[in-house]
Amino acid sequence: MADSTFDIVSKVDHMEAENAVNQARKEVEQRYDFKNVGASVEWSGEKILLKAQTDERVKAVLEVVESKFIKRGITLRSLDTGEPYPSGKEFRIEIALKNGIDSENAKKISKIIRDEAPKTVKSQIQGDELRVSSKSRDDLQATMALLKGKDLDVALQFTNFR
């Protein structure tokens, strides 16, 4: 019998992220406490740019954006949020979306699988994802449950379970 496998990936649904940014932009434009403070949310390429006249206001805009991402089902672990920095007369925060599992986190996940998962389970790093294989589907499902219970720095999704 052939081995059963699944892939561990970390991807953000681009359309859901865009929808969350658009919702946040609309709320920032309409809210009274953001009037006349130059608050804005912009999607520029792969980054989200938040602007406001003061440090506190730009952090409030960040809270609005984070709440919209949570409502759209995107975990905050997939956001790489920078610190507020002054730019001219305004403060800015850049947010990048994390896609893929970097090698450091892939090694960490692989070590967890090696140490704590059932012994029949093997993992291998393939670029920015991991392929996990075993003869037993039950062991693979136990491995998924193990990884869901861990507090890791990346948002994990499990795909191609066969």
C-alpha positions in Angstrom: 0.0 0.0 0.0 1.3 3.5 -0.9 2.0 6.1 1.7 -0.7 8.7 2.5 0.5 12.3 2.4 -0.5 15.9 3.1 1.2 19.3 2.6 1.6 21.9 5.2 1.5 25.4 3.7 1.1 29.0 4.8 -0.9 31.0 2.3 -3.2 34.1 2.5 -6.2 34.2 0.3 -5.5 37.3 -1.7 -9.1 38.2 -2.4 -10.1 37.9 1.2 -7.2 40.1 2.2 -8.2 42.7 -0.4 -11.8 42.6 0.8 -10.6 43.1 4.4 -8.5 46.1 3.3 -11.5 47.6 1.4 -13.8 47.2 4.4 -11.2 48.8 6.7 -10.7 51.7 4.2 -14.5 52.3 4.1 -14.8 52.3 7.9 -11.8 54.7 8.3 -13.4 57.1 5.7 -16.7 57.0 7.5 -15.8 57.1 11.2 -16.0 60.4 13.0 -12.9 60.0 15.1 -10.8 59.6 11.9 -12.1 62.9 10.3 -9.4 65.6 9.7 -6.5 63.4 10.9 -5.4 62.3 7.4 -6.2 58.7 8.2 -6.1 56.3 5.2 -5.6 52.6 4.2 -4.0 51.8 0.9 -3.2 48.6 -0.8 0.1 49.0 -2.7 1.4 45.8 -4.4 2.0 43.2 -1.8 1.9 45.7 1.1 -0.8 47.6 3.0 0.0 51.2 3.9 -1.7 52.9 6.8 -1.4 56.7 7.2 -2.5 59.3 9.8 -1.2 62.5 11.3 -0.4 61.2 14.7 1.2 58.0 16.1 -2.0 57.2 18.1 -4.3 57.6 15.2 -2.3 55.4 12.9 -2.3 52.7 15.6 -6.1 53.1 15.8 -6.3 52.6 12.0 -4.1 49.4 12.5 -6.7 48.1 15.0 -9.5 48.6 12.5 -7.5 46.8 9.8 -6.7 43.9 12.2 -10.4 43.5 13.2 -11.4 43.3 9.5 -8.8 40.6 8.8 -10.1 38.6 11.8 -13.7 38.9 10.6 -12.7 37.7 7.1 -11.0 34.6 8.7 -7.4 35.6 8.2 -5.2 35.1 11.2 -3.0 37.9 12.4 0.0 35.5 12.2 -0.1 36.0 8.4 0.5 39.7 8.8 4.0 41.2 9.2 3.2 44.5 10.8 5.9 47.2 11.0 6.3 49.9 13.6 4.9 53.4 13.1 7.4 55.7 11.5 7.2 59.4 10.7 7.1 60.4 7.0 6.9 64.1 6.4 3.9 65.4 8.4 2.3 62.0 8.9 2.9 58.7 10.5 2.9 55.4 8.5 2.7 51.7 9.2 3.5 49.1 6.5 1.9 45.7 6.7 3.2 42.8 4.5 1.4 39.5 4.0 3.4 36.4 4.8 3.1 33.7 2.2 5.1 30.4 2.5 6.9 28.9 5.4 10.5 30.2 5.8 13.3 27.6 6.3 13.7 28.4 10.0 10.0 27.7 10.8 10.0 24.7 8.4 12.9 23.2 10.4 11.0 23.9 13.6 7.8 22.2 12.4 9.9 19.3 11.0 11.6 18.8 14.4 8.2 18.9 16.2 7.0 16.1 13.8 10.1 14.1 14.4 10.0 14.4 18.2 6.3 14.3 19.1 4.4 12.8 16.2 3.8 9.0 15.8 7.0 7.3 14.6 5.7 6.2 11.2 5.3 9.9 10.2 8.0 11.4 8.0 8.3 15.0 6.8 10.4 16.7 4.1 10.8 20.4 3.3 9.9 21.3 -0.3 10.6 24.9 -0.9 8.1 27.0 1.1 6.0 24.0 2.2 6.3 20.7 4.0 5.2 17.3 2.7 4.3 14.9 5.5 3.8 11.1 4.7 2.9 7.9 6.6 1.4 4.6 5.9 -1.4 5.3 8.4 -3.9 8.0 7.8 -4.7 8.0 11.5 -1.1 9.0 12.3 -1.4 11.8 9.7 -4.5 13.1 11.4 -2.9 12.9 14.8 0.0 14.9 13.4 -2.4 17.6 12.1 -4.0 17.8 15.5 -0.5 18.0 17.1 0.5 20.9 14.9 -2.8 22.8 15.4 -2.2 22.6 19.1 1.2 24.1 18.9 1.8 27.9 19.2 3.8 28.6 16.0 4.9 31.9 14.4 3.1 31.0 11.1 -0.5 30.3 10.1 -0.7 26.7 8.9 -3.1 25.2 6.4 -3.2 21.5 5.5 -3.7 20.6 1.8 -3.6 17.7 -0.6 -4.6 15.0 2.0 -4.5 11.7 0.1 
